[in-house]
Amino acid sequence: MFARRHWFVRSAFLAAALAAGAVETRAQDQSLDAYKILRSLQFVQDSLVLGDHSASDLQRYLLDSLDKRLRSADNGTLADTRNADAVFVYVMSGGNPATLNFLAARDTQGYLDARVVNVLQKYLDGRGGQVASSIASLSQEYQGSVIGPYLNLVAGNVNYPTDPTAALIFYDRTRVDAPGTILEEAALRRSIVASTTIKDVDRAFGYSVRYARRFLHSPYASQFADLFVDLAVTSEAGLGHERISEVADLMDPDRAQELYLRISRLATLKGKFELARYTAEEARKLNDLLSGNGRKVLPGLYEHLAKVPSSQVSEVVDQLSSMPREGLSQRDQALLDAAQRIGEEIVRPVEITAEGAETGDRDDNTQTAGAKPDPTTAGSVVPNAPAATNAAVDDFVTQGRNKLGDIDSLLSEEDWNQ
C-alpha cells in the first residue's frame, strides 16, 4: 500500500513537471519531434489509468500538441520511423482521425505503411469488419514493435463482433506486450466482455481479478464494475459467493460495499434472492470498517427485499414499513414502495366464500373443484390458512418477482454508477 501511494505521489509530481516542461518547450522549440511528445502522452495516459486523475487535462493538452506538431511538420520528418510510428499510435490513442488522412494524402514518399493507413482509416470510419483479416496479419508482422500492442488491441475490437474467441487472443497479446499501461487496462475490460459473451465464466473471472488488482483507480473502473456486477448476477453458471468476495476483498471497503450493494440489488430484480441476501449481508458487515461513513440503510433495504418472496414475508413487511427513507435515492425509494406493495399483497388475508372460492384482489372467482361448502367459514376471513392460501402466495411471489424486475426499467433515467 505504501508503495502504491509513493507511486501516485511520484506520478503526480512527474506529470506536473511534464506539463511545465511541455509549455516551456513549446515556447522555445516549435520543431520538437512527434515521437518525443508521444512519449510524454504515453506516460500520462498510463499514469491516468493507474490512478493519477490529475493527468486528464495534461492528456488533452498533449493530444492537441501532438496533433499540431504532426500537421505543421515537414513531411520529411516521417522518414524517421519513430515519427511515422507516432502518427499511428496517436490516432490509436484517441487522436483526430482526420490528421491521419491529412498526413497520408501528402505522404508521397511512402514513409507511412499504406497497409496500416488503410486498416486504421476503415476501422476509425466504422468499417473495421472489412479489414479483420488484414489487421490480424499486420498485428503479427508488427509484433514487438512500438505499434504492435496498439494493433493487437484494434484487431481484438475488430474481431469481437464475429469471433469473440479470436478477439481474446489479440487482447491477451496486448496485455503481454504492454503490462501496466492504458493498453492493458483496456484489453482487460474488453476481455471480460468477450469471455462473458462466449459464456466462459472462469476466464471472465480471471480477467476480473487481474483488473481489480491493477486498475481499480482508473477513470474507467466504473465500466469494470458494471461488467462484474452483470457477470456475478446474470451469467448462467454464476460466480458463486467466494469468487465475488475474492474480487471485493481486493477493493477498499467503500468500493467493496458499493459493489456488494449493486450485486444485491440486481440479484433481487433478477429473482436470485440467495445471492441478494448474501451480498447485502456482506455490505452491512463493511459498515464497521467504514467508521460511520458506510451506507447504513441500503444493506438493510436489500436484505429485506430479498426476503419478500419467502416465508418471512409478514415480518419483512413490518420491517419495510418502519425503514427510514432518509438517505435513499428516488430510485431506491420507489423500489421500497414496490416491495411494500408486493409484500402486502402476499400477506393479505384470503376470504373464503360459501362456495369455497377464494376472493379478494384475485380476478379468478371460479369454484374450486370438488370443494364442499363449510357453513362455519362462509363469508369469513381466514388469515394464513395453508390450504386456502398456498396457491395465492405462490402466485403473488411469482408476480412479485416480475414486478420487481419491471421497476428497473421505470427508473432507468437515474444514474446508479458510482
ChimeraX attribute file (.defattr): number of C-alpha atoms within 10 A of each C-alpha:
attribute: neighborCount
match mode: 1-to-1
recipient: residues
	/A:1	6
	/A:2	7
	/A:3	8
	/A:4	11
	/A:5	11
	/A:6	11
	/A:7	16
	/A:8	18
	/A:9	13
	/A:10	13
	/A:11	22
	/A:12	20
	/A:13	13
	/A:14	16
	/A:15	22
	/A:16	15
	/A:17	11
	/A:18	18
	/A:19	20
	/A:20	11
	/A:21	12
	/A:22	18
	/A:23	12
	/A:24	11
	/A:25	13
	/A:26	13
	/A:27	9
	/A:28	10
	/A:29	9
	/A:30	11
	/A:31	13
	/A:32	14
	/A:33	19
	/A:34	24
	/A:35	21
	/A:36	13
	/A:37	19
	/A:38	23
	/A:39	13
	/A:40	18
	/A:41	24
	/A:42	19
	/A:43	18
	/A:44	30
	/A:45	22
	/A:46	20
	/A:47	26
	/A:48	27
	/A:49	26
	/A:50	23
	/A:51	21
	/A:52	23
	/A:53	18
	/A:54	15
	/A:55	24
	/A:56	15
	/A:57	11
	/A:58	21
	/A:59	21
	/A:60	16
	/A:61	16
	/A:62	21
	/A:63	21
	/A:64	13
	/A:65	18
	/A:66	24
	/A:67	21
	/A:68	13
	/A:69	18
	/A:70	24
	/A:71	13
	/A:72	11
	/A:73	15
	/A:74	10
	/A:75	15
	/A:76	11
	/A:77	16
	/A:78	23
	/A:79	13
	/A:80	12
	/A:81	13
	/A:82	16
	/A:83	22
	/A:84	19
	/A:85	20
	/A:86	23
	/A:87	26
	/A:88	22
	/A:89	21
	/A:90	24
	/A:91	19
	/A:92	18
	/A:93	16
	/A:94	10
	/A:95	18
	/A:96	15
	/A:97	16
	/A:98	13
	/A:99	17
	/A:100	21
	/A:101	15
	/A:102	12
	/A:103	18
	/A:104	18
	/A:105	9
	/A:106	10
	/A:107	15
	/A:108	10
	/A:109	10
	/A:110	11
	/A:111	18
	/A:112	21
	/A:113	12
	/A:114	12
	/A:115	12
	/A:116	15
	/A:117	17
	/A:118	15
	/A:119	24
	/A:120	24
	/A:121	18
	/A:122	14
	/A:123	20
	/A:124	15
	/A:125	10
	/A:126	11
	/A:127	14
	/A:128	21
	/A:129	18
	/A:130	13
	/A:131	18
	/A:132	20
	/A:133	14
	/A:134	15
	/A:135	26
	/A:136	20
	/A:137	13
	/A:138	17
	/A:139	23
	/A:140	14
	/A:141	11
	/A:142	15
	/A:143	17
	/A:144	12
	/A:145	12
	/A:146	16
	/A:147	18
	/A:148	21
	/A:149	27
	/A:150	23
	/A:151	27
	/A:152	29
	/A:153	26
	/A:154	27
	/A:155	31
	/A:156	30
	/A:157	22
	/A:158	25
	/A:159	22
	/A:160	22
	/A:161	12
	/A:162	11
	/A:163	13
	/A:164	21
	/A:165	17
	/A:166	16
	/A:167	26
	/A:168	25
	/A:169	15
	/A:170	25
	/A:171	28
	/A:172	19
	/A:173	20
	/A:174	28
	/A:175	21
	/A:176	11
	/A:177	20
	/A:178	19
	/A:179	12
	/A:180	16
	/A:181	23
	/A:182	23
	/A:183	23
	/A:184	26
	/A:185	27
	/A:186	19
	/A:187	29
	/A:188	26
	/A:189	23
	/A:190	24
	/A:191	27
	/A:192	24
	/A:193	21
	/A:194	25
	/A:195	21
	/A:196	21
	/A:197	16
	/A:198	13
	/A:199	15
	/A:200	15
	/A:201	20
	/A:202	15
	/A:203	15
	/A:204	25
	/A:205	21
	/A:206	16
	/A:207	20
	/A:208	21
	/A:209	18
	/A:210	15
	/A:211	23
	/A:212	19
	/A:213	14
	/A:214	18
	/A:215	23
	/A:216	22
	/A:217	17
	/A:218	21
	/A:219	15
	/A:220	15
	/A:221	18
	/A:222	14
	/A:223	13
	/A:224	23
	/A:225	22
	/A:226	15
	/A:227	18
	/A:228	25
	/A:229	21
	/A:230	16
	/A:231	24
	/A:232	23
	/A:233	25
	/A:234	15
	/A:235	15
	/A:236	10
	/A:237	13
	/A:238	15
	/A:239	19
	/A:240	11
	/A:241	13
	/A:242	9
	/A:243	16
	/A:244	21
	/A:245	17
	/A:246	12
	/A:247	20
	/A:248	20
	/A:249	14
	/A:250	16
	/A:251	17
	/A:252	12
	/A:253	19
	/A:254	16
	/A:255	16
	/A:256	19
	/A:257	25
	/A:258	20
	/A:259	23
	/A:260	25
	/A:261	26
	/A:262	25
	/A:263	28
	/A:264	33
	/A:265	29
	/A:266	23
	/A:267	25
	/A:268	25
	/A:269	24
	/A:270	16
	/A:271	19
	/A:272	17
	/A:273	24
	/A:274	16
	/A:275	23
	/A:276	28
	/A:277	24
	/A:278	18
	/A:279	27
	/A:280	27
	/A:281	18
	/A:282	18
	/A:283	28
	/A:284	22
	/A:285	16
	/A:286	19
	/A:287	18
	/A:288	11
	/A:289	12
	/A:290	14
	/A:291	8
	/A:292	9
	/A:293	10
	/A:294	20
	/A:295	19
	/A:296	15
	/A:297	15
	/A:298	22
	/A:299	27
	/A:300	19
	/A:301	25
	/A:302	30
	/A:303	25
	/A:304	24
	/A:305	29
	/A:306	27
	/A:307	22
	/A:308	26
	/A:309	24
	/A:310	15
	/A:311	10
	/A:312	11
	/A:313	21
	/A:314	16
	/A:315	13
	/A:316	24
	/A:317	23
	/A:318	13
	/A:319	15
	/A:320	20
	/A:321	12
	/A:322	9
	/A:323	14
	/A:324	12
	/A:325	16
	/A:326	8
	/A:327	12
	/A:328	16
	/A:329	13
	/A:330	12
	/A:331	17
	/A:332	18
	/A:333	16
	/A:334	16
	/A:335	24
	/A:336	22
	/A:337	13
	/A:338	18
	/A:339	27
	/A:340	21
	/A:341	13
	/A:342	23
	/A:343	26
	/A:344	18
	/A:345	18
	/A:346	25
	/A:347	17
	/A:348	17
	/A:349	19
	/A:350	23
	/A:351	22
	/A:352	23
	/A:353	18
	/A:354	16
	/A:355	17
	/A:356	22
	/A:357	18
	/A:358	22
	/A:359	17
	/A:360	13
	/A:361	10
	/A:362	11
	/A:363	8
	/A:364	10
	/A:365	12
	/A:366	11
	/A:367	13
	/A:368	11
	/A:369	8
	/A:370	7
	/A:371	10
	/A:372	11
	/A:373	14
	/A:374	13
	/A:375	11
	/A:376	8
	/A:377	14
	/A:378	14
	/A:379	15
	/A:380	13
	/A:381	14
	/A:382	14
	/A:383	14
	/A:384	14
	/A:385	13
	/A:386	11
	/A:387	8
	/A:388	18
	/A:389	21
	/A:390	12
	/A:391	11
	/A:392	20
	/A:393	21
	/A:394	14
	/A:395	13
	/A:396	21
	/A:397	19
	/A:398	13
	/A:399	16
	/A:400	23
	/A:401	20
	/A:402	14
	/A:403	17
	/A:404	21
	/A:405	18
	/A:406	13
	/A:407	17
	/A:408	17
	/A:409	9
	/A:410	11
	/A:411	14
	/A:412	10
	/A:413	9
	/A:414	11
	/A:415	8
	/A:416	9
	/A:417	10
	/A:418	12
